[in-house]
């Protein structure tokens, strides 16, 4: 017990010292802003701490912009962007294109046949025998196998990755979120021009080779993350139930039947619609000369033509008028998640809810930890998170009961703790602790070129101004105990929550 308390005290002191070092001085970031002639926004932050730079390229499109029946397309496109271009990854671009078009046609036909197999009805043009003839399916599969084998003879595997690796790239990766898709890498400073050539080529000359092979990879990724993963299955059930209308309800990776039907032309259309320079934010942080960097950006990216962006009409989520509940059966330990609808990122109450989430569930000194994990020993783990989204999202409580306690017992106690937060004032000590934690988070993001580039790019894309990163810090520091109580009382109500419980398939 003594060792644990000493550890807590040391941890608290370190957090306070880190935060004080930031509070003691105003943070200023010498960001150079430039907009290319095609509308691409470029942010450059020189830092001379090492002879490297971090690049963060974000397109302002994510799963929220997908059409019905095409969920997972943004994530699939993220995979495709690493498959090379017309000049990288192929031995003969012209011959390859002919094979790719043939594969598209074959996969479209096989997709249509499989749809017929699933349907109890037949279109008038087809007899039942024609519509569900297994030999037609087998013939198409043989053609696809032959075309795929011919295509492999023209491919230089992983050439895009290998070029980066040979030139010292670290952390080459990408991610897809609900509101954006981002690509990032760290390189030596003298490889800036190489980076611009590779990335602008990806935007100018996409090929999306091996689309259907990679589609199988994504299907397996989905199985591992959701269908074979209790936490993923529970999260997917909660979000799909919490959002009845808004496309946030769809998983970023896509629904299984949608992934199965995605075709390469779908990805090309999505790319042409949303991967426009005037829909992108580029952030470069590191050992760079701003004037020279802007010149190189204009040379390589400036020639990419802008695109007229579509007028988006995203269905907004109506107010929830009563609690929603779901259960998920899984061969795993019981756990549950509670989601409360909250305002979008940038709303005044969003910062109060971030502070509330930290007071409730961040670290060993949080209310949930002290009461339900350390005190009553009802919980094995509890986590509270707030989603930073452009549209209203969720404050989520994820909890695992400690055996032999049940999810119902723990859920009741969490509800009681939330009610106590509404009725009893937040203490000055709690506010100070949370501010210190948030300050420490900012310090960590400032240390790394990569994380700072991501923070700046996210703020620019989501809020329209990179300065939101600093403005958000000021707003969080200004949150009062009354702000926290008001926000918790307003949003963390029974009628505004969705509960998903994971129950074991067999009694334990």
N, C-alpha and C positions, 0 to 999 in steps of 0.2 A: 504493500500500500504506500509506504514512504517513498519507494523508488518511483512509483507511478506519479505521485504528486510532484516530486522533484522534476520529473520529465516534463510534466505539464507546465510547471513554473518556468523552466528553461525555455521551452517552446514559446510561451507567451512573451517572455522577455526578448527573445530573438525577433519575433514578429513585430514587437513594438519598436525595437531599434531599427529594423529595416524600414518600417513605415515612417519613423521619425526622420530618417535620412532623406526621404522623398518630400515629406511635409515641410522640412526646413528650407526648401527652396522651391520656387515655382518651376514647373516643368515647361520647357520650351523646345519645340522640335523645328529645326530649320528645314522644313519641307519645301522643295521647289516644285511648283505646280506648272504643268504645261498641257495644253490640249492640242493634239495633232490635227491637221487639216481635215481629217476624216472623222473627227469627233472623239477619238480615243483619248481617254484621260490618263495622264502620266504623272506619277508622284515620285520624286527622287529625294532621298535623304542621305547626304554624304556622312559616312562614319569611317574614321581612319584607324580603328582599333585593330584591323587585320586586312591583309591584301585579298579580300574576298568580297562578294556581294550576294545578297539574297534577292530572288525575283519572285513576285507573287502576281499572277495574272488571273483576274476574276471576270467571268462573264455573268452578267446580271440575269441569269436564268437558271431555274432549278426545277424540281419536281412539281412545284405549284403551277407551272406553265404548260403542263402536259395535257393533251386531249384525252377524253374518256376512251378507254380501250388501248391507250398507248402509255400506260404508266410504266416507269422504269426507263423511259427513253433517254432522259438526261443522264442517268447513271451509265447507261449503255454507251452513250456518246463519249463520256469521260474515258471509258476503256478504249474506244476507237481512236482517240486522239494520240495514243501511243503506238499505233500500228504503222506509222510511217506516212509518207506522202508519195506523190508521183515520181519524185526523184530519190527518195530514201526508202529502202526496203524492197526494191524490185529490180529484176534483171531486164524486164521489157514492159514498160508502162502501157504501151498500146495493146499488146497481146493480153496483158493482165486485165485490162478494162473489159475486153470482150468476154473473158471467162467470168469476171465478176457479174456482168450483166446477165450472162446465162444462168449463173447460180441464183441471182435474184428471181429470175423467171421460174426456175425450178422450185425454189423455196416458196414462192407465192402459190404455185399450183399445189404443192404438198400441204400447205397451210389450209387452202380451200378444201381439199379432200378430207383433211382431219376435222374441219368444221362440220362437214357433211356427216362424218362418222359419229360426231357427238350429237347431232340433231336428229330427232325422231321424224322430222319432216323432210321432204324432198322438193326441190324446185320443179316446176312443171316441165322444164326442158330435160330433166334427167329421170330415167326410170330408177326404181330402187336398186336394180343390179348395177347400173352405170354409176350411181352415186356412191355405192359402198362396195366397190369391187377391190378386194385386197391386192389383186395383181397389178392394178394401176399404181397403187401406193408403192409396191415393191419395185416396179420399174422406175419410178421417179427416184427412189432412194439409191438405186444403182447408178442412175445418171448423175445424181449429186455426188456420189462417192468418186466417180470417174472424173468429174469436173474439178472436185476438190484436190484430187491427186495431181491433176495437170497444173492446177494453180500453185501447189506447193513447189513445183519445179522452178517457178519464177520468183519465189520469195527469198529475200535475204533475212533470215529470222532475227528479230530483235535489233535491227540495225540502228534504229533511233536511240534505244537505250545504250547501245554499245558506243555510239559517238559521244554521248554525254559522259559515260563512264571513263572513256579514254582521256577525256579532258578534265578530269578531276571533280566531276559533279558529285554532290552529296545531297541526300534527302530529296531526290527526284520523285515526285508523286503528285497526286491530285485527289480531290474529294468533291462529292456532290452533296448539296444540302437542299432544303426546301426552297430557298430563295436564291441560290447561286451555285456556280460550279467554278472551282479554283484549281490552278496549276502552279506548282512551286518547285524551286530548286536552288541550291547554293553552289556557286562556282568561283574559281579564282578571278580576280578583277580583270586580268588580261584576256578573259574569255567572254567579255560582254558582247562583242560583235558576233561571235559564234552563236551565243544564245539568241540574239535577235534574228539571225539567219534561220535557225532551227524553228523558232516559235512563229515567226512570220510565215514560214513555209507551211507550218501546220494550219495556219489560218487561210492561206492562199490555195493550197493544193491538197486537200484531204482526199484520201482514197477509201478508208475504212475497210481495208482488206481483212480477211479471216473473220468477217462479221459473225457468221453462223457458228463457227467454232467457238468464238468468244462468248456468244450467246449461251452456249452450254456451260461455259465457265461461270457466267453470272447466275445461271439457274442453280448451279452447285453452291455458289456463294450464298444465295438466298436460302437454300436448304440448311446450310450450316448456321447461318445467323438467326434464322427465324423458325424454321420447321423442326430443327433438331436442337434448338436452344431455348430453354424455358424462359429466360429473361427477354429474349427477342420476341417469342410468341406472346408473352404477356403485354409487352410494350405495344406491339402491333394491335392487339385486341383493344387496349385502352384508347389509343389514338383514333382507331377506326370508329369507336363508339362515341368518343367525346366530340368529334367533328361530324355532324350529320350532313352538312352541306358544303363546307369549305374544302378545297382539294388538299389541305394539309392532312386530311384523313387517309390519303393514299401513302403507302410506304415508299420511301425514296427509291428503293431497289425495284419496286414494281410488284404488282400482283402476279402470281404464277402464270395464269392463262394469258395475260398481256405480254409478258416476257416471251412466251412461247410463240407469239404471233408477230413479234417485231421483225421488220425487214430492213435491209440496208438502205433502200430509198427513203424509209421513214427517218432514219438517222441523218441522211443528207439533207432532207427538207428541214428538219429541226435545226441542223447546223446553219443552213442558209438563212433561216428566219432569225435566229437569236445570237449566233456567233459573229456578230458584226462589230467592227471596231468602235462604233458609236454606242455599243452596248457593253463595253469592256472598261475595266480599270486595271492599270498596270502600276505596280509599286516596285521600286528598286531601292534597296537599302544597303549601304556598304561603301567600300573604297572606290568612289566614282567621282568624276568631274562632271557637274551638271550640264555645262554647255556642250561638252563633247558627247555626253550621253543623249541629249536631246537631238543633236545632229544625227547620231546613229539611228535613233528611234524614227526620225522623219524619213531617213533613207530606206529603212527596212519595212516599217509598219505603215508609213504615210501613204504608200501607193495602194493599200488595200481599200477598195471602195466602200463607203458607208452603205447601210441598208435601211430602207424605211421600216421602222419597227411596228409590229402589229398593235392594234388597239386592244388592250387586254381587259376582259370583263370577268374578274374572278368572283365567284359566288361567295358572298360574305356569310359568316356563321350567325344565325339568328340567336337571340338570347335563350339560354337553357332554362326550362321552366320546371325542372324536377330532377332528382337524382337518377342517374343511369348506372346500371350494374351489369357486369358480365363475369362469367367464370370460364376458366380455361383448364382443361384436363391435360395433365402432363406427368410423366414418371419422374418427378423431382420433388424436392422439399417445397412445402407451401410457402407462398409469398404473395404480396399484393401491391398494387399501385393505385394511387388516388390522383386524379387530375382536376384542377380547378381552372376554369377559364379566366384569363387575365388580359389586360390591354397589350397592345403592340409595343415593341421597342421604341423608345422616344416619348411615350406617354408619361406624364408626371408621376402616375402611380406605379409605373414599372420599376423605378428605382427604389421606392419604398418596399415593394414586394421582393426585390433582390436582397435588401437588408433583412426583411422578415424571414426569408428562406435561410439566410446565414444564421440568424438568431435561433431558428428552430433546429436546423440540422447540419450545420457545418462544424465538424471537428468535435473533440472530446469535451469542450466546454459549452457546447450547444445545449439547448433545453432538452431536446429529444434524447441526446446521448446521456446526459446526467440523470434524467428521470427514468427513461425506458430501457436503456442498455446497462448503465452502471447501477442505477438505483433499484428499480423493480425487476430488472433482468427479464423483461418480457420480450425483448428484441435482440436478434443477433446482429442486425444491421439496419440502419435507416439513412436514407439520402433524400435531400430536398433540392430541387433544381428549378430554375426559371428559364424558359426558352426565349432566346433573343431573335424574334421573328418580325418581319415587316408588317404582318397582320396579327391580330390578337391570337395568342397562343395559350400555353398551359403552365401553371406552377404544379410540379409533380412531386409527390411523396412516394418513395419506393421503400418497402420495408419487408424484412424477413423475420418471422417470429422465432423465438428461441424455444425449442422443444422443452416441455410438452405443451407450451402455450399455442393457441390457435390464431389464425389471422383475424378472426372476429374479436378476440380479446384485445389484440394489439391495435386494431383499427379503432376500437372504442376509446382506448387510452390516448391515441394520437388525437382523436377528436376532442377529448377533454383538455389536452395540452393546448390545442388551438383556441379553445374557448377561454382558457386562462390567459392566453396572450391577448385576447380581445378585452378582457376585463381588468387585467393587472398591468400597470405601466411598465414599459421597457426601461430597464435601468441604464444609468449612464455608463456603467461598466460594460454592459452588453453592447451598447452602441460603439464604445471605444474599441472593444475587441473586434467587432465586425469591420469598423473603419480600418483598423490595423491590417486585418486580413486582406481587405480589398486593395489597400495601398501596397501590400506585399505582392499581390497578384500583378499590379501594374509594374512594380520594380522588375519582376521576373520577365515580363514581356518587353521591357526596355533593354534588358541585358542582351537578348538574342536578336540579331538582324532579321532572322526568319520570322520569329514571333511578332516583332514590331512591324514588319512588312505586312503580315497577315492582319494585324489589328488596324493598321492604317487603311488597308484595302477594304476590309469589312465595313469600317465606318464610312468610307467614301461611297461604297456601293449601296449600303443599307440606309444611311442617313443623308447621303448627298454631299457630305463634307467630312474630310478626315479629322477635322477639329472636334467632331463629336466624341472622339476618344478622350480628349481632355475635358470637354464639357460634361461628359458622363461622370467623370471622376468628381467634378465639382458638385454635380447634382447628388451623387451618392453621399458625399461628405455633408451635404446640407439636410439630409433626411433626419427628421426628429422622431422622438418616441410617439408623438401624436400622429405623425404621418404613417408610421408602421401600424398602429392600432386602427386607424381609419381604413387603411388599405386591407388589412386582414379581415376586419368586420364587414367590409363591402364585398370582397371577392371569395373569401374562404367560407362559403356557406354550403349547407347540405343540398339545396336546390341547384347550386352551380357546380356540383362535383360529379365526376364519373369514377366508378370504382371497378377495377378488374382484379379478380382473385385467381391465383393459380392453385389448383387443387390436385393432389396426387391421383393417378389413375387407379392405384390400389391403396387400401387403408394401411396406415403405417403404425 
